[in-house]
Every structure is written in C-alpha cells, then in structure tokens.
Amino acid sequence: MLRLNYLWRLAMTGLAFALFSEGGLLLTLLVFPFLKLVPAADGRRCRLARRVIQRAFAVFIGFMCRVGIMTLEVKDGERLRAAQGMLVLANHPTLIDVVAIIARMREANCVVKAALWDSPFLGGVVRTTGYIRNDDSETLIADCARSLQQGDNLVIFPEGTRTVPGAPLKFQRGAAHIALASGAPILPVVLSCTPSTLTKDKRWYQIPPQRFHFTLEVGEPLQVAALVPPDTPSSLASRRLSEALQHYFSQALARKETVHEYAATRDQAADHLRA
C-alpha cells in the first residue's frame, strides 16, 4: 500500500506540473484575449486578470490537496484576503509558495523573472496582469513603490530565491528598499513545509515518502517605523530594516520548529505506550 501511495503521488505530482504549464497556455490562448476588450488605461484589465490568476491558483492548490499530494493549513488567512496596499513578505521554502499566497488573496501584484515575459506558456499571463519585471534594477524599486501607492498588494520573497533546507535565512535588501520607498505596511507570511520538498536542489519527481504538509501563517501588519527608528540615516536604514525582518522570520520559524519537534516527540511516546 505504501508503494502504491508513493506511485500515485508521483503520478499526480507530474500531472500537477503539466496542468500548471498547460493551464497557463490555455489562459493565454482562450481567456486573456477576451480581457483585451476591457479598458487598460484605468487598470481594470490588470485587476481582472489578477483575479483570474487568483482563482486559477486556488483551483490548482485545491487539486493538489484533493489528490493527496499535500495538506494545507492556513492561519489567520483573513488578513491576506483583507489586505490592501500592503507589502506581503514571505520566506521561500518551496516552488509553490507564490501560488499558495496569491490563491488566498483577492488581488496581488508580484515581481517576476524577465524570462517569463517571453515564455510560450506563461508570457501572456504575466503581460496581461501587469506583473513587474525584475530585469531593470534602476526602475524596479520605483515601479514596486508606485504599485503599492496605487493600493495594490505586492508579494515579495526577501531571500530572492528558495531557501536551502537547513540553512539560516539570508535576506537581500531589495524588499527593505521597497518598504522604505513606499512607506507601505508590511504583512509577514511565514511558510513551512514538512517534510521538505519542491526545494531548489530537488527535481519535481524527488517527492517525499508521504504527502507534505504546507503551513501558511499570516502575521499582524508591521510598520516600518516600528522596525527602524525614523532618525536612522538613509544609508543604514535598508540594512537595519532587512536585519529586523530577517530576525522576525528566523524567530517565527524557530518557534514553529520547536512546536514540530515537541509534537513528534509526543507522538513517538504515544506509539511506544501503545506498543
């Protein structure tokens, strides 16, 4: 039975990856052309496209849960649904992090790799949604700040890439620069995945021995002024803010790890007593 379960999850994982790519192509070919009938000047086209993506991501996560690839636990998810004009920052343990976050939000902007704009599968999607390209460093921070000031939510992973399992968090300063330039409140989202999977060093077919449990925990909004004193010199502010955010997420993950270890020890003790 364990072998059959493993083979089933492996097949469903492969199907999920295929559906994600082909789903993007179908949206580009069959859905997004109709969005061109919606005026773009006032931002309505982008907002509608982002809502389509939100629903598609929600369906995708639901599919992964229903076929037994994963389980999902969301804590204080209403904060994501109610967010407006917030800089949503999260750690980055897996490949599906941005999918899981955007699936819980009514509308979200994000920074994407420039290569996706030319992708035959996802290029039409990212162009229509108005997502921000990451290849122009001179305008990136200004574009992100402008999006936040317009009332968009902006999803950013301060690490810049997926976390190396077992390694400490290492935040880059881009997210701090955006927070300082925009003055937007920060909504922290702490993600965890047990057992570890879909990391940067693993292929899609290197799945864990059992379905993984994905936790998405939304914290209370943080104000930049509470993390960095207003009189901090501008040359130091981004470094101080990045360090404060890194400490916040590191502490949150440490607490979650302690709880997980306690639960594992408790379950082992219970199994021993039953034996």
C-alpha positions in Angstrom: 0.0 0.0 0.0 2.8 2.4 0.8 4.4 1.7 -2.6 1.1 2.3 -4.4 0.6 5.5 -2.5 4.1 6.7 -3.5 3.5 5.9 -7.1 0.1 7.6 -7.0 1.6 10.8 -5.6 4.4 10.7 -8.1 2.0 10.4 -11.0 -0.3 13.2 -9.6 2.8 15.5 -9.0 3.8 15.0 -12.6 0.2 15.8 -13.7 0.1 18.9 -11.5 3.2 20.3 -13.1 1.8 19.6 -16.6 -1.5 21.2 -15.6 0.3 24.3 -14.3 2.2 24.8 -17.6 -0.6 23.9 -19.9 -3.1 25.9 -17.8 -1.0 29.0 -18.3 -1.0 28.4 -22.1 -4.8 27.8 -22.1 -5.4 31.1 -20.2 -3.1 32.9 -22.7 -4.9 31.4 -25.7 -8.6 31.2 -24.6 -9.2 33.6 -21.7 -6.9 36.5 -21.8 -7.6 37.6 -25.4 -11.1 38.5 -24.2 -9.6 40.7 -21.5 -8.3 42.9 -24.2 -11.9 44.1 -24.6 -11.6 45.6 -21.1 -10.1 49.1 -21.0 -6.5 49.1 -19.8 -5.9 52.8 -19.0 -7.7 52.7 -15.6 -6.1 49.4 -14.5 -9.3 47.4 -14.8 -7.8 44.9 -17.2 -4.9 44.2 -14.9 -7.2 43.8 -11.9 -9.5 41.4 -13.7 -6.5 39.4 -15.0 -5.1 39.1 -11.4 -8.5 37.8 -10.2 -8.5 35.2 -12.9 -5.0 34.1 -11.7 -6.1 34.0 -8.1 -9.0 31.7 -8.9 -6.7 29.5 -11.1 -4.1 29.2 -8.3 -6.8 28.4 -5.8 -8.1 25.6 -8.1 -4.5 24.3 -8.5 -3.8 24.2 -4.8 -7.2 22.5 -4.2 -6.3 19.9 -6.8 -3.0 19.1 -5.1 -4.8 18.7 -1.8 -7.7 16.5 -3.2 -5.4 14.0 -5.0 -3.3 13.5 -1.9 0.0 15.4 -2.8 -0.3 17.8 0.1 -2.3 19.0 3.0 -2.8 22.7 3.6 -3.1 24.7 6.9 -3.8 28.4 6.8 -3.6 30.5 10.0 -5.2 34.0 10.0 -5.8 33.8 6.3 -8.4 36.6 6.5 -5.5 39.1 6.9 -4.5 38.2 3.3 -8.0 38.4 2.0 -8.5 41.9 3.6 -5.1 43.3 2.6 -4.9 46.4 0.5 -1.8 48.4 -0.4 0.4 46.1 1.7 3.9 44.7 1.0 3.4 41.0 1.6 6.8 39.4 2.6 7.3 35.7 2.9 10.1 33.2 3.4 10.6 30.9 0.4 10.9 27.1 1.2 9.2 25.6 -1.9 8.3 26.1 -5.5 4.6 26.7 -4.9 4.9 29.5 -2.3 3.7 32.3 -4.5 0.9 30.1 -5.8 -0.3 29.4 -2.2 -0.2 33.0 -1.2 -1.9 34.5 -4.3 -4.6 31.8 -4.1 -5.6 33.4 -0.7 -5.7 37.0 -1.9 -8.4 38.9 -3.9 -5.7 40.7 -5.9 -2.0 40.7 -5.8 0.9 42.1 -7.8 4.4 40.5 -7.8 7.8 40.7 -9.2 8.6 38.0 -11.9 11.6 36.9 -13.8 12.0 38.7 -17.1 12.3 35.4 -18.9 8.7 34.6 -18.1 7.5 37.5 -20.3 8.8 35.6 -23.4 7.5 32.2 -22.2 5.0 30.5 -24.6 3.2 29.1 -21.6 3.1 32.0 -19.1 4.2 35.0 -21.1 0.6 36.1 -22.0 -0.4 35.7 -18.3 2.4 37.9 -16.8 2.0 40.6 -19.5 -1.8 41.0 -19.1 -1.6 41.0 -15.3 0.9 43.8 -15.3 3.4 42.0 -13.0 6.7 43.8 -12.5 9.8 42.6 -14.4 12.9 42.1 -12.4 15.5 42.9 -15.1 15.6 46.7 -14.8 17.2 47.4 -11.5 17.1 51.2 -12.0 13.3 51.3 -12.1 12.3 48.2 -10.1 12.1 49.8 -6.7 10.2 52.8 -8.1 7.8 50.5 -10.0 7.1 48.5 -6.8 6.6 51.6 -4.7 4.2 53.0 -7.3 2.2 49.8 -7.3 1.8 49.9 -3.5 0.9 53.6 -3.5 -1.9 52.8 -6.0 -3.4 50.4 -3.5 -2.0 47.1 -4.9 -0.7 44.3 -2.7 2.8 43.3 -3.7 4.2 39.8 -2.9 8.0 39.7 -2.4 10.4 37.0 -1.2 13.2 38.9 0.5 15.6 35.9 0.1 15.4 36.3 -3.7 15.5 32.5 -4.2 14.2 29.4 -2.4 15.7 28.7 1.0 18.4 26.0 1.2 17.0 23.3 3.6 18.7 23.5 7.0 20.5 26.8 6.2 19.7 30.1 8.0 17.6 32.7 6.2 19.6 35.3 4.3 17.5 38.3 3.2 18.6 40.6 0.4 17.9 44.3 0.8 15.5 44.7 -2.1 12.4 44.3 0.0 13.7 46.7 2.5 14.4 49.3 -0.2 10.8 48.9 -1.5 9.3 49.2 2.0 11.3 52.4 2.7 10.5 53.9 -0.7 6.7 53.2 -0.4 6.0 53.6 3.3 3.6 50.7 2.9 2.8 48.4 5.9 4.4 45.0 5.8 2.3 41.9 6.0 4.5 39.0 7.1 3.7 35.4 5.9 5.6 32.6 7.5 5.7 29.4 5.3 6.7 25.9 6.3 6.7 22.6 4.5 7.0 19.2 6.3 8.7 17.0 5.0 10.8 19.3 2.9 10.0 19.1 -0.9 10.0 21.2 -4.1 13.2 22.9 -2.9 15.8 24.4 -5.2 18.1 21.4 -5.1 15.3 18.8 -5.9 13.6 17.8 -9.2 9.8 17.6 -9.2 9.9 13.8 -9.2 12.0 13.7 -6.0 8.9 13.5 -3.8 8.9 12.8 0.0 7.8 9.4 1.4 4.5 10.8 2.4 2.3 13.7 1.4 3.7 17.0 2.6 2.0 19.4 5.0 2.2 23.1 3.9 1.5 25.8 6.5 0.8 29.4 5.7 0.7 31.7 8.8 -0.1 35.3 8.3 1.2 37.7 11.0 -0.1 41.1 12.1 0.9 44.0 9.9 4.3 45.6 10.7 5.0 49.3 10.3 8.4 50.3 9.0 8.7 53.0 11.7 8.4 50.3 14.4 11.3 48.3 12.9 13.7 51.1 12.1 13.8 54.4 14.0 12.8 57.4 11.9 16.0 59.2 12.5 18.1 56.3 11.1 20.4 57.6 8.3 19.2 56.6 4.8 22.5 54.9 4.1 21.8 52.5 7.0 18.0 52.2 7.0 17.7 49.5 4.4 20.3 47.3 6.2 18.7 47.8 9.6 15.2 47.0 8.2 16.4 43.9 6.3 18.1 42.7 9.5 14.9 43.3 11.5 12.8 41.4 9.0 15.3 38.5 8.8 15.2 38.3 12.6 11.4 38.3 12.7 11.1 35.4 10.2 14.0 33.5 11.8 12.4 33.7 15.2 9.0 32.7 13.8 10.4 29.6 12.1 12.4 28.6 15.2 9.2 28.7 17.2 7.5 26.5 14.6 10.4 24.1 14.6 10.2 23.8 18.4 6.5 23.0 18.2 7.0 20.5 15.5 9.8 18.7 17.5 7.5 18.6 20.6 4.7 17.1 18.6 7.0 14.5 17.0 8.3 13.5 20.5 4.8 13.3 21.9 3.6 11.1 19.0 6.7 8.8 19.4 6.0 8.5 23.2 2.3 7.7 22.5 3.3 5.0 19.9 5.7 3.5 22.5 3.0 3.3 25.2 0.6 1.7 22.8 3.2 -0.9 21.9 
